[in-house]
């Protein structure tokens, strides 16, 4: 499963619960938040079929975030030290 698929799935789960009004996006890696495309996602396996699935999941993730009724908050951490 691509990260974008996990985000889409989580958003749909949250939207199904009427008590949830917002989502917070935070990196699972301490001190890291990527606000752009993870280019290394495709580096180990430059397969055209995998690329199509990756792009489709990325676009669906954007659509799910954009079209969500939920308020979206991004926790942006960085190197800092």
NORWO-V147889 format. One record per backbone hydrogen bond with DSSP energy under -1.0 kcal/mol. NH is the residue of the N-H (numbers start at 1). CO is the residue of the C=O. Records with the same first field share a line. If there is no record, write none. Layout:
BEGIN
NH: CO, CO
END
This chain:
BEGIN
6: 2
7: 3
8: 4
9: 5
10: 6
11: 7
12: 8
13: 9
14: 10
15: 11
16: 12
17: 14
20: 17
23: 71
25: 73
32: 29
39: 37
41: 38
42: 39
47: 45
51: 47
52: 48
53: 49
54: 50
55: 51
56: 52
57: 53
58: 54
59: 55
60: 56
61: 57
62: 58
63: 59
64: 60
65: 61
66: 62
67: 63
71: 21
73: 23
75: 25
81: 79
END
